[in-house]
Amino acid sequence: RGLGDVYKRQPISMHTITFMMKYGRLPINDFYMKSKRIFPFSLLFIALFFSCNDDSGTIGFSVDTTSLTIYIDSSFVYTQHSDSVSTCRVDSLPNRTIVQMLGNVDIPGYGTVKADYLTQFYPVADFDTVLVKPDMVDSVGVEIAFQYNSFLGDSLAPMQLTVYELNKLLREDGNVRVPIYSNLDPADYYDSADKLGSSFYVASMQSYPDSLLDENGYRFIKQTFGNSVADKKEWAANFYDFYIKNGGNITTTAMNEFFKGLYITNTFGRGTLLYIVSTAVVVYHRTYAYNSSGGLRTISDESDSLYVENTSTTYLMTSYEAPTINHIEATPAASVDALRAQGEAIIQSPQMYDGAIIFPTAKIIETFNNSRSLNSTDTVGVLNTINLTIPLKTMPAELKALGIIPPPYLLLMRKGGNATSSTNAVIPMDKKEFFADRLINDDKNYFYAAYDSTSNSYTFTGLQNYIMNIFQYDPNNILNPDHSLNPAADYAYDSDMILVPVTVSKTTSSYSSDTNIIPYLGGLTYADIDNENIKIQVVYSTKIY
């Protein structure tokens, strides 16, 4: 080396590979690859240009004889009739959301979705017992709120909901770890004799009186409990007496003993699916009012008669603290299954199809190992980036017109096998466990990508961490001790991946930032993967001493 060389410059080689998946569904061992070594040469000119020593005060240069080798590998290609990009049936969803669905739609080219829900409640009652006396409570009912644009289907279709009281808790107190799934049988939680009432409704705002609308664009469906005036009065008295008995401080445990919850189902009509943002149990009552001096207000200064007005008090609310579950029956259209039989990979939610893709994990590991010469002591390799782009075919116009959309986010994870925990322990990989444990993307086992409407695609970035995590912990035992592939291992556990429609929300405070990932229930989704144009880009570098 020359006099001026202070060993700051580290020559590396950039090695970029682009894998293009074509023709949809070929097992990994059916890939082929073309590799060309394009530029092996001495870097004399580069060394002359970059090796100046600006720090030593001595002007000079050195010659670095390290060779830079650039490889450009051709596409990995899928044959047309393979199973490397497909879908898998979803039989249920866990209770990770308080968004509730209600209705029944049958959409040509999509399928049938029927949804209702069961929910417990969180107590929020706050009565001023000076103003509200026991004989002033009149009735109790449920108020179901949805936004003016939070529905799918025919806004004028006549629909009927029926409300039943639960006779069994969805989940016992303290069992917060136990999930509830959308394929449950509601009959296990209610008796048809415990009917509290029925209401007809339509989704159109034009048909709603002002009393069922608010300034924020929310609409309400209201149904009081009881079939007679006496029944309604009794329900109200029981709720108010329970409040007084508990001193105005009702615990969730006490509430669950008194009132276990509601099952709200669609009992008439087809053509509308509502997305419910909140469900509340409300006590309707009369109340006195305070005057400016803190006493009770009278109807006039000349009268001793107390002023009375009609009002209501929210007693119970749906909440993340109280279990709630959508009961969903979803059947894809025969035309969708026909497309799948022809090799189309169609994602649908809720509770229809997740995407599935065979990721070329073993081929990436093999190619990276070859580039860095595992048995060599003078070659170091660095895996820089791996990006996966999943493009979609154009949404059918008739589905788009109904408000059906691609999933806002897709979650990418192993379909099975093992993964590593936050403490790097080896644990079983399971989608249900992911939601039950309220996990988030950890950038080594779980990744999510947002839908890009401009490119009509999803791009997962940072997947090099997935491969490096395998090198480091090898949860499915596919590597030998020297990090070469074990030819006797089953690579499927690290290659078979699923794409799950999810909602991703972030909460940021001055102290922390929290991410929440839950199954998507904000609407109907449809995504037909463009198998032929899926791209995987792998960038890595090697340093040869």
C-alpha positions in Angstrom: 0.0 0.0 0.0 1.1 3.6 -0.6 2.3 6.0 1.9 -0.9 7.9 2.1 -3.3 5.0 2.7 -5.0 5.1 6.1 -7.4 2.2 5.4 -10.6 4.2 5.3 -11.9 3.1 2.0 -13.5 -0.4 2.0 -14.1 -1.7 -1.5 -17.2 -3.8 -1.8 -19.1 -5.4 -4.6 -22.8 -4.8 -5.1 -24.6 -7.9 -6.1 -28.2 -7.3 -7.3 -30.6 -10.1 -8.2 -34.1 -9.6 -9.4 -36.5 -12.5 -9.1 -39.6 -12.2 -11.3 -42.4 -14.7 -10.7 -44.1 -15.6 -13.9 -47.1 -17.7 -14.8 -48.2 -18.2 -11.3 -47.7 -21.4 -9.4 -44.4 -23.3 -9.7 -42.8 -25.1 -6.7 -39.5 -23.6 -5.6 -37.5 -26.5 -7.0 -38.9 -25.7 -10.4 -37.2 -22.3 -10.5 -34.3 -21.9 -12.9 -31.7 -19.1 -12.8 -29.3 -17.7 -15.3 -26.2 -16.0 -13.8 -23.5 -14.1 -15.5 -20.3 -12.8 -14.1 -19.9 -9.5 -15.9 -17.1 -7.4 -14.5 -14.3 -9.2 -12.7 -11.3 -6.8 -12.9 -8.6 -5.0 -10.9 -9.7 -1.7 -9.5 -6.6 0.2 -10.2 -8.3 3.2 -11.6 -10.8 3.3 -8.8 -8.1 3.0 -6.2 -6.2 5.9 -7.8 -9.3 8.0 -7.7 -10.5 7.3 -4.2 -7.5 6.6 -2.0 -6.3 10.1 -1.2 -5.6 10.6 2.5 -7.1 13.9 3.5 -6.5 13.4 7.2 -2.8 12.7 7.4 -1.7 15.9 5.7 0.4 13.8 3.3 -0.8 13.8 -0.4 -0.6 10.4 -1.9 -2.4 7.3 -3.2 -2.3 3.6 -3.1 -3.2 0.7 -5.3 -5.9 -1.7 -4.1 -5.8 -5.0 -6.0 -9.1 -6.2 -4.5 -11.4 -7.2 -7.4 -14.9 -6.0 -7.7 -17.3 -8.6 -9.1 -20.8 -7.6 -10.2 -23.3 -10.3 -10.8 -26.7 -9.8 -12.5 -28.9 -12.8 -12.3 -31.8 -13.3 -14.6 -35.3 -13.9 -13.4 -36.6 -16.8 -11.5 -39.6 -17.9 -13.6 -42.7 -19.8 -12.7 -44.5 -22.0 -15.2 -48.1 -21.3 -15.8 -49.6 -24.3 -14.0 -48.0 -24.3 -10.6 -49.0 -23.6 -7.0 -46.5 -21.1 -5.9 -49.1 -18.3 -5.8 -52.5 -19.3 -4.6 -55.1 -18.7 -1.8 -56.2 -20.6 1.3 -59.7 -20.7 2.8 -60.3 -18.7 6.0 -62.7 -20.5 8.4 -62.9 -17.9 11.2 -61.7 -14.5 12.5 -60.8 -13.7 16.1 -62.4 -10.9 18.2 -59.7 -8.3 17.8 -62.0 -5.4 16.8 -65.0 -3.6 18.1 -66.2 -2.9 14.5 -69.5 -4.8 14.2 -71.2 -6.0 11.0 -74.9 -6.4 10.5 -76.8 -7.5 7.4 -77.0 -9.8 4.5 -75.7 -9.2 1.0 -75.4 -11.5 -2.1 -73.1 -10.0 -4.7 -72.7 -11.6 -8.2 -69.0 -12.2 -8.9 -68.1 -11.8 -5.2 -70.3 -14.0 -3.0 -72.6 -14.0 0.0 -71.9 -12.4 3.4 -74.3 -12.6 6.3 -73.1 -11.0 9.6 -74.5 -10.3 13.0 -72.8 -9.9 16.4 -72.7 -10.8 20.0 -71.3 -8.4 22.6 -70.7 -7.8 26.2 -70.4 -4.3 27.5 -68.4 -1.9 29.6 -70.3 0.0 32.3 -70.2 3.8 32.0 -73.4 4.9 33.8 -73.3 8.2 35.7 -76.6 9.3 37.2 -77.1 12.4 39.3 -79.4 10.8 41.9 -80.5 14.3 43.1 -82.0 15.0 39.7 -83.1 11.5 38.7 -85.4 9.6 41.1 -86.5 5.9 40.8 -90.0 6.8 39.5 -88.5 8.9 36.7 -86.9 6.1 34.7 -89.1 5.0 31.9 -87.3 2.4 29.6 -84.1 0.9 28.5 -83.0 0.2 25.0 -80.1 -0.4 22.7 -78.7 2.3 20.3 -76.7 1.2 17.3 -74.6 3.8 15.6 -73.2 3.8 12.1 -71.9 6.6 9.8 -73.8 7.8 6.8 -71.4 6.1 4.4 -70.6 3.0 6.5 -72.7 0.4 4.7 -72.5 -1.6 1.5 -75.4 -2.4 -0.8 -78.9 -1.0 -1.3 -79.5 2.0 1.0 -83.3 1.6 0.5 -83.6 -2.2 1.1 -85.9 -2.8 4.1 -84.1 -4.7 6.8 -85.1 -5.9 10.3 -82.9 -6.5 13.3 -83.8 -8.5 16.4 -82.2 -8.1 19.8 -81.8 -11.0 22.3 -80.3 -11.0 25.8 -77.3 -13.3 26.2 -77.6 -16.0 28.9 -73.9 -16.9 28.8 -70.8 -14.7 28.8 -68.7 -14.8 25.7 -65.6 -15.0 27.9 -65.3 -15.4 31.6 -63.7 -12.6 33.6 -59.9 -12.7 33.6 -59.6 -15.0 30.5 -58.5 -12.1 28.3 -56.0 -14.5 26.5 -58.8 -16.8 25.3 -59.9 -15.7 21.8 -63.4 -15.9 20.5 -63.9 -16.8 16.8 -66.4 -15.7 14.2 -67.6 -19.2 13.4 -69.1 -19.7 16.9 -72.7 -20.8 17.2 -74.9 -18.0 18.6 -77.4 -20.6 19.9 -74.8 -21.5 22.6 -75.2 -18.0 24.1 -78.8 -17.1 23.9 -82.4 -18.4 24.0 -84.9 -17.4 21.4 -87.4 -16.9 24.2 -85.2 -14.0 25.5 -86.2 -11.7 22.7 -86.0 -8.0 23.7 -87.5 -6.5 20.5 -87.3 -6.0 16.8 -86.9 -2.9 14.5 -87.1 -2.3 10.8 -84.6 0.1 9.3 -83.0 1.2 6.0 -79.5 2.6 5.5 -80.5 5.7 3.6 -80.2 9.0 5.4 -83.3 10.4 3.6 -85.5 8.1 5.5 -84.2 9.0 9.0 -85.9 11.5 11.2 -83.7 14.2 12.8 -84.0 12.3 16.2 -82.0 9.4 14.7 -79.2 11.6 13.2 -76.5 13.7 14.8 -74.3 16.5 13.7 -71.3 14.2 13.1 -73.1 12.2 10.4 -74.0 9.2 12.7 -77.3 7.4 12.3 -78.9 5.4 15.1 -81.1 2.4 15.2 -83.0 2.3 18.5 -84.8 -0.6 20.1 -86.2 -0.5 23.6 -86.4 -3.6 25.7 -89.8 -5.1 26.5 -93.1 -5.6 24.6 -95.4 -3.6 26.9 -95.2 -0.3 28.8 -95.0 -2.4 32.1 -92.2 -4.5 30.7 -90.2 -1.4 29.6 -90.7 0.2 33.0 -89.5 -2.9 34.8 -86.4 -3.1 32.6 -85.6 0.6 33.4 -86.2 0.1 37.2 -84.0 -2.9 37.3 -81.1 -1.1 35.7 -81.5 2.0 37.9 -81.8 0.0 41.1 -78.7 -1.9 40.2 -76.8 1.4 39.8 -78.0 2.5 43.2 -77.2 -0.8 44.8 -73.6 -0.5 43.6 -73.2 3.0 44.9 -72.9 4.4 41.4 -69.6 2.5 40.9 -70.4 -0.6 38.7 -67.5 -3.0 38.1 -67.3 -5.1 35.0 -67.6 -8.3 37.1 -70.8 -7.1 38.8 -72.2 -6.0 35.4 -71.5 -9.4 33.9 -73.5 -11.0 36.6 -76.4 -8.7 36.2 -76.5 -8.4 32.4 -74.4 -10.6 30.2 -74.8 -8.8 26.9 -76.7 -8.8 23.6 -77.0 -10.8 20.4 -78.1 -8.6 17.5 -79.1 -10.3 14.3 -80.7 -9.6 11.0 -84.1 -11.4 10.8 -85.5 -9.9 7.6 -84.2 -8.5 4.4 -81.3 -8.8 2.1 -79.1 -6.3 0.3 -77.5 -4.1 3.0 -74.5 -4.7 5.2 -73.9 -2.1 8.0 -70.6 -1.4 9.7 -71.5 -0.6 13.2 -69.1 1.8 15.1 -70.7 1.6 18.5 -73.5 -0.2 20.4 -74.8 1.3 23.6 -77.4 0.4 26.2 -79.2 3.6 27.2 -81.7 4.4 30.0 -84.4 6.8 29.0 -85.7 8.9 31.8 -86.9 12.2 33.1 -84.8 14.5 35.1 -85.0 17.6 37.3 -82.5 20.5 36.6 -80.4 22.8 38.7 -80.9 26.5 38.9 -78.2 29.1 39.0 -78.0 28.9 42.8 -77.5 25.1 42.8 -81.0 24.3 43.9 -83.7 22.6 41.9 -85.1 24.7 39.0 -88.8 25.4 38.9 -91.0 25.9 35.8 -91.1 29.6 36.6 -90.1 32.1 39.3 -93.7 32.3 40.5 -94.2 28.5 40.6 -93.2 25.8 43.1 -93.6 23.1 40.5 -90.2 21.6 39.6 -89.0 21.7 36.0 -88.7 18.3 34.4 -87.3 17.3 31.0 -86.9 14.1 29.1 -83.3 12.8 28.6 -81.3 9.7 28.4 -78.1 8.3 30.1 -75.7 5.9 28.4 -75.4 3.0 30.8 -73.2 0.5 28.8 -70.9 0.7 25.8 -69.0 -1.6 23.6 -65.3 -1.3 24.3 -62.0 -3.1 23.8 -62.3 -3.9 27.5 -65.4 -6.0 26.9 -65.5 -9.0 24.5 -67.4 -8.6 21.3 -67.5 -10.9 18.2 -68.9 -10.8 14.7 -70.7 -14.0 13.7 -70.0 -14.3 10.0 -71.2 -16.7 7.3 -69.3 -16.0 4.1 -69.5 -18.0 0.8 -67.5 -17.0 -2.3 -69.3 -16.9 -5.5 -69.1 -19.9 -7.8 -67.4 -17.6 -10.4 -64.6 -16.8 -8.0 -63.9 -20.5 -7.3 -63.9 -21.1 -11.1 -61.2 -18.4 -11.4 -59.2 -20.0 -8.6 -59.5 -23.3 -10.4 -57.9 -21.7 -13.4 -54.9 -20.5 -11.4 -56.1 -17.1 -10.3 -55.0 -16.1 -6.7 -57.9 -14.1 -5.3 -57.9 -12.6 -1.8 -61.3 -11.9 -0.3 -62.4 -10.7 3.1 -64.1 -11.0 5.5 -63.6 -14.8 6.2 -63.1 -16.0 2.6 -59.6 -16.3 1.2 -56.1 -15.3 2.3 -53.3 -15.1 -0.2 -50.6 -17.7 -0.3 -47.1 -17.5 -1.9 -44.1 -19.8 -1.9 -41.2 -17.4 -1.2 -37.8 -18.6 -2.6 -36.1 -18.7 0.8 -33.8 -21.6 0.0 -32.8 -20.2 -3.4 -32.0 -16.8 -1.8 -29.9 -18.4 0.9 -28.1 -20.6 -1.7 -27.3 -17.7 -4.0 -26.1 -15.5 -1.2 -23.9 -18.3 0.2 -22.4 -18.9 -3.2 -21.5 -15.3 -3.6 -19.7 -15.1 -0.3 -17.8 -18.4 -0.6 -18.7 -20.0 2.7 -15.4 -21.9 2.9 -13.3 -18.9 2.1 -11.6 -16.8 4.8 -11.2 -13.7 2.6 -14.8 -13.1 1.5 -17.4 -11.3 3.6 -21.0 -11.0 2.5 -23.7 -8.6 3.6 -27.4 -9.0 2.8 -28.5 -5.4 2.2 -32.2 -5.4 1.1 -34.9 -7.7 0.0 -38.2 -6.2 -1.3 -41.3 -8.1 -2.5 -43.8 -6.4 -4.7 -47.3 -8.0 -5.1 -49.2 -6.4 -8.0 -52.9 -6.8 -8.6 -55.0 -7.1 -11.6 -57.6 -4.5 -12.3 -60.6 -4.7 -10.0 -63.8 -5.8 -11.8 -65.8 -2.6 -12.5 -69.0 -4.0 -11.1 -67.3 -4.8 -7.7 -65.6 -1.4 -7.6 -69.0 0.4 -8.2 -70.3 -1.3 -5.1 -67.5 0.0 -2.9 -65.5 -3.2 -2.7 -61.8 -2.4 -2.4 -58.4 -4.1 -2.2 -57.4 -4.7 1.4 -55.8 -1.5 2.9 -53.0 -3.6 4.3 -51.6 -7.1 3.8 -49.8 -9.0 6.6 -47.0 -11.3 5.4 -46.1 -14.2 7.6 -45.2 -17.9 7.6 -48.2 -20.2 7.1 -46.9 -22.7 9.7 -43.7 -24.1 11.2 -41.8 -22.1 13.8 -40.8 -18.5 14.3 -38.8 -16.6 16.9 -40.3 -14.6 19.7 -39.4 -11.1 20.9 -36.8 -12.8 23.1 -35.6 -14.9 20.2 -37.0 -18.1 21.6 -38.3 -20.6 19.0 -42.1 -20.7 19.1 -44.9 -22.2 16.8 -46.1 -20.0 14.0 -49.8 -19.6 13.9 -52.0 -16.8 12.5 -54.6 -17.2 15.3 -51.8 -16.9 17.9 -50.6 -13.7 16.2 -53.9 -12.0 16.7 -54.6 -13.7 20.1 -51.3 -12.5 21.4 -51.8 -9.0 20.0 -48.5 -9.2 18.2 -47.3 -6.6 15.7 -44.8 -6.5 12.9 -41.4 -7.4 14.2 -39.5 -7.0 10.9 -38.2 -10.6 11.2 -41.2 -12.9 11.3 -44.1 -10.5 10.4 -44.2 -7.8 7.8 -47.0 -5.6 6.5 -47.5 -3.5 3.4 -50.0 -0.8 2.5 -52.0 -0.8 -0.7 -50.6 1.7 -3.2 -53.4 2.8 -5.4 -51.1 4.4 -7.9 -49.2 1.2 -8.7 -52.1 -1.1 -7.7 -49.7 -3.1 -5.6 -48.2 -3.9 -2.2 -44.5 -3.7 -1.6 -43.0 -5.5 1.4 -39.6 -4.0 2.4 -36.9 -5.1 4.9 -37.3 -8.9 4.1 -33.5 -9.3 4.4 -34.2 -9.4 8.2 -36.3 -12.5 7.6 -33.4 -14.3 5.9 -30.8 -13.1 8.4 -33.1 -14.2 11.3 -33.0 -17.7 9.7 -29.2 -17.5 9.5 -29.0 -16.5 13.1 -31.7 -18.7 14.8 -32.8 -21.2 12.1 -36.2 -21.9 13.8 -37.1 -24.7 11.3 -33.7 -26.4 11.2 -33.0 -25.9 7.4 -29.3 -25.0 7.8 -26.1 -26.9 8.6 -23.8 -25.5 11.3 -21.8 -23.7 8.6 -25.0 -22.0 7.4 -25.2 -24.0 4.2 -28.6 -25.5 3.3 -29.3 -28.9 4.8 -30.4 -31.0 1.8 -32.5 -33.3 4.1 -34.5 -30.5 5.6 -38.0 -29.5 4.7 -37.8 -25.9 3.4 -41.5 -25.4 3.2 -41.9 -24.0 6.7 -39.6 -21.1 5.8 -41.0 -20.7 2.2 -44.8 -21.1 2.5 -46.2 -17.6 3.4 -49.6 -16.2 3.7 -51.0 -12.7 2.9 -53.7 -11.7 5.3 -56.0 -8.6 5.0 -55.5 -6.4 8.1 -56.1 -3.0 9.5 -53.0 -1.2 10.8 -53.4 1.7 13.2 -50.7 3.7 15.0 -51.0 5.7 18.1 -48.3 8.2 18.9 -47.7 10.1 22.1 -44.8 12.0 23.5 -43.6 8.9 25.2 -44.2 6.1 22.7 -45.6 4.9 19.4 -47.9 1.9 19.4 -49.0 -0.2 16.3 -52.1 -2.3 16.3 -52.8 -5.0 13.7 -56.2 -6.6 13.5 -58.2 -8.5 10.9 -59.8 -6.1 8.4 -63.5 -5.7 9.0 -64.1 -2.2 7.6 -65.7 -3.5 4.4 -65.6 -6.1 1.7 -62.3 -6.6 0.0 -61.2 -8.3 -3.3 -57.7 -8.6 -4.7 -56.7 -10.7 -7.7 -52.9 -11.1 -7.6 -51.1 -10.5 -10.9 -48.9 -13.6 -10.6 -46.9 -13.0 -13.7 -45.5 -9.7 -12.5 -44.6 -10.4 -8.9 -41.1 -9.2 -8.2 -38.5 -10.0 -5.6 -35.5 -7.8 -5.5 -32.4 -8.9 -3.5 -29.4 -6.6 -3.0 -26.3 -7.8 -1.3 -22.6 -7.0 -1.2 -19.4 -9.0 -0.9 -16.0 -7.8 0.3 -13.0 -9.8 -0.9 -9.8 -9.1 1.0 
